[in-house]
Each structure stands twice: as structure tokens, then as C-alpha cells.
Amino acid sequence: MPPESPSRAGDRLDDDDYPAYTMGRAAEMIGATPGFLRAIGEARLITPLRSEGGHRRYSRYQLRVAARARELVDAGTPIEAACRIVILEDQLEEALRLNEELRRPADGDGGAGS
């Protein structure tokens, strides 16, 4: 397999979904333990990808989700509830985004059909 060109490797570093971080590094970055990352994986909040050797790898997006769950757990929320809250927050954010997207064309038609 030929080595990646520098520009292609750089593209991956900018990709929020690229699984660039090992479990140890990911835990360190969010101030948690590897056990916490395993627990939120078991609760299906995030699903890390696996390296060819079977090691968990995390993306920046997954780390932001994990950090939010950690905030809730640190505030006394049970881990299962924290995971559910983060999932619901994410779903709400997506619904609001879609709602805004759907409203834009209706706002621009000058009220035709009303």
C-alpha cells in the first residue's frame, strides 16, 4: 500500500469523524478514564471504530459527545441517564436544524398560497 500524500493526510486531520485518537489519548483529552469511555460505549452513546489490531479509536466528534456526558456525570447524573440526555440533546439540535432548513424556502416565497 503506497503512503498517503501529505494533502490527503491533512484532510483527515480536519475531519471531525476521522477516528484519530486512541483510548488513552481520548480519555486524557476529556479528563476521564478509559473505563468511562468503555461505559459510554456500552451505553451506546458512542461507538468507537477499531484499528486493524482491534484497539478502540475515537473521533473529535465522539470526544465532544463524551465530554458532554462527563460533565453531566461529574454533576451527579447517573451514567445511563447522562447518555440518554446527550442523545436527546443531539436529536433536538438536529430537529431544530431541519426545522430551520424547512422554514427558509417558505419564508422566501413572499407568502404565496396564503
C-alpha positions as CSV (number, residue, x, y, z in Angstrom):
1,M,0.0,0.0,0.0
2,P,1.6,3.3,-1.0
3,P,1.9,6.0,1.6
4,E,-0.7,8.8,1.7
5,S,0.1,12.1,0.1
6,P,0.6,14.9,2.7
7,S,-2.6,16.7,1.5
8,R,-4.7,13.7,1.9
9,A,-3.4,13.0,5.4
10,G,-4.1,16.7,6.3
11,D,-7.7,16.3,5.1
12,R,-8.2,13.5,7.6
13,L,-6.9,15.8,10.5
14,D,-9.6,18.3,9.6
15,D,-12.3,15.6,9.6
16,D,-14.4,15.6,12.8
17,D,-15.4,12.0,12.1
18,Y,-11.9,10.5,11.5
19,P,-11.0,8.1,14.3
20,A,-7.6,9.7,15.2
21,Y,-7.4,9.2,18.9
22,T,-6.5,6.1,20.9
23,M,-8.5,5.3,24.0
24,G,-5.8,6.5,26.4
25,R,-5.3,9.8,24.5
26,A,-9.1,10.3,24.2
27,A,-9.6,9.7,27.9
28,E,-6.7,12.1,28.7
29,M,-8.2,14.8,26.4
30,I,-11.6,14.8,28.1
31,G,-10.2,14.3,31.6
32,A,-11.8,10.9,32.0
33,T,-10.7,7.3,32.4
34,P,-10.6,4.6,29.8
35,G,-13.3,2.9,31.9
36,F,-15.6,5.9,31.4
37,L,-15.1,5.6,27.6
38,R,-15.9,1.9,27.8
39,A,-19.0,2.6,29.9
40,I,-20.5,5.2,27.5
41,G,-19.7,2.8,24.6
42,E,-21.6,0.0,26.4
43,A,-24.5,2.5,26.9
44,R,-24.3,3.0,23.1
45,L,-23.7,6.8,23.4
46,I,-20.7,6.4,21.1
47,T,-19.3,3.5,19.1
48,P,-15.6,3.8,18.6
49,L,-14.1,2.4,15.4
50,R,-11.5,-0.3,15.8
51,S,-8.0,-0.3,14.4
52,E,-6.7,-3.3,12.5
53,G,-5.3,-4.5,15.8
54,G,-8.7,-4.3,17.5
55,H,-8.0,-1.1,19.5
56,R,-10.7,1.5,20.0
57,R,-10.2,4.7,18.1
58,Y,-12.2,7.9,18.7
59,S,-13.0,10.9,16.5
60,R,-13.2,14.6,17.6
61,Y,-17.0,14.5,17.3
62,Q,-17.1,11.4,19.7
63,L,-14.8,13.2,22.1
64,R,-17.2,16.2,22.2
65,V,-20.1,13.9,22.9
66,A,-18.1,12.0,25.6
67,A,-17.0,15.3,27.2
68,R,-20.7,16.4,27.5
69,A,-21.6,13.1,29.1
70,R,-18.7,13.5,31.5
71,E,-19.9,17.0,32.5
72,L,-23.3,15.5,33.4
73,V,-21.8,12.6,35.3
74,D,-19.5,15.0,37.2
75,A,-22.6,16.9,38.2
76,G,-24.1,13.8,39.8
77,T,-26.2,12.4,36.9
78,P,-26.0,8.5,36.6
79,I,-24.1,7.5,33.5
80,E,-27.1,5.8,31.8
81,A,-29.2,9.0,32.3
82,A,-26.3,11.2,31.1
83,C,-26.1,9.2,27.9
84,R,-29.8,9.5,27.3
85,I,-29.7,13.2,27.9
86,V,-26.8,13.7,25.5
87,I,-28.7,11.6,22.8
88,L,-31.9,13.7,23.3
89,E,-29.9,16.9,23.1
90,D,-28.3,15.8,19.9
91,Q,-31.7,14.8,18.5
92,L,-33.3,18.1,19.5
93,E,-30.4,20.0,17.9
94,E,-30.9,18.1,14.6
95,A,-34.7,18.6,14.7
96,L,-34.2,22.3,15.2
97,R,-31.7,22.5,12.3
98,L,-34.1,20.6,10.0
99,N,-37.0,22.8,11.0
100,E,-35.0,25.9,10.3
101,E,-34.0,24.5,6.9
102,L,-37.6,23.7,6.0
103,R,-38.7,27.2,7.0
104,R,-36.3,29.0,4.8
105,P,-37.9,28.3,1.4
106,A,-41.4,29.2,2.8
107,D,-40.1,32.5,4.2
108,G,-38.7,33.4,0.8
109,D,-41.8,32.8,-1.3
110,G,-43.5,36.1,-0.3
111,G,-46.4,34.3,1.4
112,A,-47.8,32.8,-1.9
113,G,-50.6,30.4,-1.3
114,S,-51.7,32.0,1.9
